[in-house]
Amino acid sequence: MLAATSARPATAALAAALARRSLATAAPPKVKSIINGEVFESSTNVWHKVVDPATQEVVCLVPESTKDEMEAAAKSAAETFKTWSKSTVLTRQKVMLDLQALIRRDTELLAASITREQGKTLADARGDVFRGLQVVEHAAAMPTLQMGEHLPVATDMDTYTIRQPLGVTAGVCPFNFPAMIPLWMFPMATATGNTMVLKPSERDPSAAVHLVQLAHEAGLPSGAVNVIHGTHDAVNFVCDHPSIKAISFVGGDRAGKHIFARGTANGKRVQANLGAKNHAVILPDCNVNATLNALVGAAFGAAGQRCMALPVAIFVGKAREMIPELVERAKKLKVSAGCEPDTDVGPLISAAALQRAESIVADSEKLGARVVLDGRGIKVDKYPNGHFLGPTIVVQPATKSLAETTQLPCYTEEIFAPVLTILEADTLDQALELINANKYGNGTAVFTNSGAAARKFAMEVDVGQVGINVPIPVPLPMFAFTGSRGSIQGDINFYGKSGVNFYTQIKTVTALWKAEDAVSSQANVVMPTMK
């Protein structure tokens, strides 16, 4: 078992201090790997810089795990599965209960790490941890969640099902939620009796490493979760290794499609959450103040780097009169480093992400889009080198139809930045047609005070997660994250009952215990039939 990561809870003030700490005068630390419970420095000679997006200071170095290290991780997970899969569900439940307490204890340390490496505000980083924590708490209900079914089907005969773990699983995590997404994966995997090889994002790996250490502190056996690092080679390793039976992935289209194709070709079960282009529909009868606040928060919070952000807003009919006030509210957002008090919009993850977002805006503008709020080139006091893009609003060109506007880059591309594209529709039906024609189906929201309109929208929209006056409708863990169409590959969703289904296989047992067998010695040689 690993030593405790923290002896006492960290305060919010300490978290802020850690998040803004300068490392300019010290050699950056090297991120550790975890194999068979051992926390160690990789023997690799390839290290990637993890950079603070607000300052471009090197926070730490993350390794490309060697082939031998990755093989050792898979072997450790396979060996541990032999015993962990036979542990009682109450044993696994206790680990989850203890883990949630440790995460609460270390929330501020985790948040500081996330802000330092990913750039989001400390408040948002705490939310990152908390939404993952909720999945751990739900995993503690595994004695109920993993129940099978039982039915007496004939005289003295019963059929029942057992939900058994798959074996070694793998998790490949994105940069935008360094705590939440790992906590979607390894708690559900291990609580159902599996083991896991976890690969955090190479851009912000420290929170995931910390969480796995906490899991071992909570009582998870050595080898139940092993942490490797890297990029393409590490991804291909988990796709190809014969011991790994299932892969969970959250991230972009290119990587997700590759993992799904390669993993399934090797006989693995794969769930892959991919890109998104979420639409908000604003009807004229909505609560104006609440709707505008919701749109600003969902479009620009986390610098737009959420797969459930709202990068498109469709104003229906007279609702277009709200657009000027929306622009004014977006102007008031504070852009700065995530560690600074009252920051609303932090930096983008990298210089490349910033350049891509600015290019998409510029290309759309050349094609006629109106940039009514331009956050390009924003200057942030104390952080001249940060990857900052202020809130940006791109409006449908007056000379183009709605159909023509949907061909602009600001609509066709997943920008993953604080950029909101505004479209105008005449009717709710027109808005629904637009959303359903988009290739993605992750999330959507409608803002209205009409129950009939809300119900029509919820029933007819072809999107997996629908908010009614809720801008970011990410379900709580008793449900499942149900993105659809181009936003997911694989047909079993994350967490909730779907998560249990993904990490288990059903075995059906039919048992016959004849009452007369207690006294009869006569064999029955005919085909069994139901009586």
LOMARMAR-148318 format. One record per residue (C-alpha): residue in three letters; x, y, z. Coordinates in steps of 0.05 Angstrom, whole numbers, plus 5000, padded with zeros to 4 digits. Layout:
<recs>
AlaXYZ/...
</recs>
This chain:
<recs>
Met500050005000/Leu502550694984/Ala504051215037/Ala498751755048/Thr499352324999/Ser497152855049/Ala496852845124/Arg491353375130/Pro486453755085/Ala489354325045/Thr485955005050/Ala483355404992/Ala488655935006/Leu494155405002/Ala491255144936/Ala491455844907/Ala498655924929/Leu500655254900/Ala497155404834/Arg500856064824/Arg507655824850/Ser513355974802/Leu518055414784/Ala522755854743/Thr528655764791/Ala527855014802/Ala528854414757/Pro521954154739/Pro519953514774/Lys518852874736/Val511852564737/Lys511951874767/Ser509151224739/Ile505650704783/Ile506449964770/Asn504549424819/Gly503949944874/Glu510950224863/Val511450974849/Phe517751064808/Glu521251494757/Ser521151214687/Ser527650974656/Thr525751284589/Asn530051794553/Val523952144523/Trp520552664567/His515153164548/Lys514353844579/Val507954004618/Val507054754611/Asp502955234652/Pro498255534599/Ala498156204635/Thr505656304638/Gln508855784593/Glu513255584651/Val515054844651/Val511254544710/Cys513853834704/Leu516353304655/Val512152704636/Pro515352074607/Glu514051644547/Ser513650984585/Thr518250454557/Lys515749814525/Asp518249424585/Glu514649884633/Met508049814595/Glu508849064592/Ala510049064667/Ala503749474679/Ala499448984639/Lys502648384673/Ser501548684742/Ala494248834726/Ala493248124699/Glu496347804761/Thr492348244808/Phe485848084772/Lys486547354793/Thr485347544865/Trp481748214861/Ser476247904817/Lys474847414873/Ser474347954927/Thr467548064957/Val463248644933/Leu463248905005/Thr470848935003/Arg470649344939/Gln465149784967/Lys469349955028/Val475150164983/Met470550644946/Leu467850925011/Asp474851055036/Leu477051334969/Gln471551854968/Ala473652095037/Leu480952165015/Ile478952544952/Arg475053034996/Arg481153105040/Asp485653264981/Thr480853664938/Glu484754314944/Leu491353984926/Leu488153654866/Ala484954314844/Ala491654684850/Ser494954154806/Ile489454204754/Thr489754964751/Arg497254954746/Glu497554444689/Gln490954544653/Gly489555274665/Lys482255264688/Thr480155694747/Leu480855414816/Ala473355414825/Asp472555024761/Ala478154554781/Arg474454404846/Gly468354244804/Asp472653784761/Val474453394824/Phe467453404852/Arg463953134790/Gly468952554790/Leu467952454865/Gln460552344852/Val462151754808/Val466451454864/Glu460651534912/His455951194862/Ala461050624854/Ala460350504928/Ala453250264913/Met456149664875/Pro452849144920/Thr446349374888/Leu448849574820/Gln452248914805/Met446348484824/Gly444147954775/Glu437147674763/His433847044787/Leu427646674765/Pro424745984781/Val423345734710/Ala420745034722/Thr419644524776/Asp426144494817/Met429644914764/Asp432345624770/Thr435746094721/Tyr439946654747/Thr445147144720/Ile451847354749/Arg455347994729/Gln462747824726/Pro468748274713/Leu472148264645/Gly479448254667/Val484648784652/Thr481649434626/Ala484950084602/Gly483250814607/Val485751364560/Cys484352054586/Pro483652754555/Phe486853404579/Asn480453804594/Phe478253424656/Pro484553154690/Ala480752894751/Met473652764729/Ile475052314670/Pro479951844706/Leu474651804760/Trp469551594708/Met474151014692/Phe478150664745/Pro473150694803/Met467650364761/Ala472649864733/Thr475549654800/Ala469049674839/Thr466349144791/Gly472548714802/Asn476848904743/Thr483849184742/Met486249764698/Val492150064661/Leu490950814661/Lys494151314614/Pro492952034636/Ser493552604586/Glu500852784574/Arg498853514580/Asp496453494653/Pro497952814684/Ser499152984758/Ala491952964782/Ala490852264756/Val497352014788/His495152324854/Leu488251994850/Val491151304838/Gln495651394898/Leu489551564939/Ala486150934913/His491850514939/Glu491650895005/Ala484250715008/Gly485949975004/Leu486049814929/Pro491249264921/Ser497949384887/Gly497049254813/Ala489549404811/Val490950064776/Asn497550184740/Val499350854711/Ile503350914646/His504751544606/Gly505951724535/Thr502751884468/His501851444406/Asp505950844429/Ala502250804495/Val495450854460/Asn497250314410/Phe499849884467/Val493149864502/Cys489649744435/Asp494049154419/His495848804484/Pro492248134490/Ser491248194566/Ile487048824559/Lys479748654548/Ala476449344546/Ile478450064533/Ser475150714557/Phe476851344519/Val474752074522/Gly477752584473/Gly477852814402/Asp475152484339/Arg481752274308/Ala484451914369/Gly477751624388/Lys476351324320/His483351034318/Ile482550714386/Phe475650444370/Ala477850144303/Arg484349854328/Gly481649614395/Thr475449274367/Ala479548964311/Asn483448634367/Gly477048374399/Lys476548884455/Arg470449234481/Val471149984470/Gln467250594493/Ala469751234461/Asn466851924473/Leu468852374415/Gly467553084391/Ala461553524400/Lys458054144373/Asn452654284424/His446954754407/Ala442655194452/Val435755394427/Ile432956034456/Leu425456144449/Pro422256834457/Asp418456634520/Cys424556434561/Asn426756754626/Val431357274594/Asn435957414653/Ala436956684672/Thr437856474600/Leu443156994584/Asn447156814646/Ala446756074629/Leu449056194558/Val455056624579/Gly457156104630/Ala456355504585/Ala459655824524/Phe465656144557/Gly466755764623/Ala472955324624/Ala475155734563/Gly470355324523/Gln474454704533/Arg468754244552/Cys465553714509/Met458953954537/Ala460154694526/Leu455155094485/Pro458955364424/Val452555484383/Ala446455884403/Ile440255904359/Phe435556484373/Val428556354349/Gly424156924325/Lys423957524371/Ala428957204417/Arg434257514372/Glu432958164409/Met436957874467/Ile443457834427/Pro446058544444/Glu445258414518/Leu448757744512/Val454658104481/Glu454858604537/Arg454858074591/Ala460357684556/Lys464558314555/Lys464558344631/Leu467957674640/Lys474957714670/Val480357364630/Ser486557174670/Ala490456594700/Gly486256074735/Cys489656204801/Glu487656944803/Pro481557144844/Asp475057244806/Thr477856984740/Asp472156754694/Val475956534632/Gly482856214637/Pro487856054582/Leu487355534528/Ile491454904538/Ser496855064487/Ala499455564436/Ala497055104381/Ala490055094409/Leu490055854412/Gln492655924341/Arg487455424315/Ala481655784348/Glu483856464323/Ser484756184253/Ile477655904252/Val474856584273/Ala479056934220/Asp476956454165/Ser469656524183/Glu470357284183/Lys473357264113/Leu467256874090/Gly462457404117/Ala461257234190/Arg460557834236/Val465157824296/Val461158254345/Leu465658094404/Asp472957964389/Gly477457654441/Arg483457554396/Gly489857894417/Ile487458024488/Lys492858284536/Val492658004607/Asp496358374662/Lys502057964694/Tyr501257404642/Pro503957664576/Asn505856974552/Gly499256614567/His494956264515/Phe489156734524/Leu483056834480/Gly477757294506/Pro470257134497/Thr468757174423/Ile461957194390/Val460957054316/Val454157224287/Gln450656964225/Pro452157404165/Ala446357854145/Thr447557664072/Lys447456904083/Ser441856424097/Leu441855964157/Ala443855384112/Glu449655784083/Thr452055984153/Thr452555264174/Gln458055174122/Leu462555684157/Pro468555414196/Cys465955704261/Tyr460055224255/Thr463154614221/Glu469254574266/Glu469554374340/Ile473354994362/Phe474254804436/Ala475355534456/Pro471156114485/Val467856244417/Leu460256274410/Thr456956234342/Ile450056544339/Leu444856334288/Glu437756574278/Ala431756134262/Asp424556304249/Thr421455704284/Leu422955154334/Asp422154644277/Gln427554994238/Ala432254984298/Leu430854234308/Glu432354094235/Leu438954444241/Ile441154074304/Asn439053394276/Ala442953524212/Asn449353634251/Lys453853014255/Tyr454753054330/Gly449752864384/Asn453052994451/Gly448753524485/Thr443654064473/Ala439154534512/Val432754924501/Phe430755544541/Thr423355654546/Asn417555744594/Ser413055304551/Gly412254594574/Ala409454394506/Ala415454684469/Ala420254364518/Arg417053684510/Lys416953744434/Phe424353924435/Ala426253354482/Met422352834441/Glu424553054371/Val431753264380/Asp436752714360/Val441852854415/Gly443852414473/Gln443452914530/Val438153454532/Gly437554044579/Ile431054424591/Asn433155094619/Val439654724639/Pro445554944597/Ile450354364610/Pro446053744622/Val451453254645/Pro447552714682/Leu449152524753/Pro452351844762/Met445951464777/Phe444451584703/Ala449551524647/Phe453351994601/Thr449351864538/Gly452352234479/Ser449951954413/Arg451251934337/Gly458052234318/Ser459752384391/Ile460751664411/Gln463451014383/Gly461250384418/Asp454350274445/Ile455450244520/Asn455950914556/Phe460051164614/Tyr458251074688/Gly451350944717/Lys448150274699/Ser451450314631/Gly458350354665/Val456849724703/Asn454649384638/Phe461049604603/Tyr465749324656/Thr462048664666/Gln459748074626/Ile453447684641/Lys453746944656/Thr447046574657/Val446545954700/Thr440845454697/Ala440744984756/Leu436644364769/Trp436144074839/Lys430743544836/Ala427043404900/Glu426442664882/Asp433942604873/Ala434442594948/Val431041914948/Ser431141644876/Ser436841274842/Gln433441214773/Ala437141584717/Asn433142004667/Val435841924596/Val430642324557/Met431343054533/Pro429843534591/Thr423243894584/Met419744424625/Lys414044184670/
</recs>
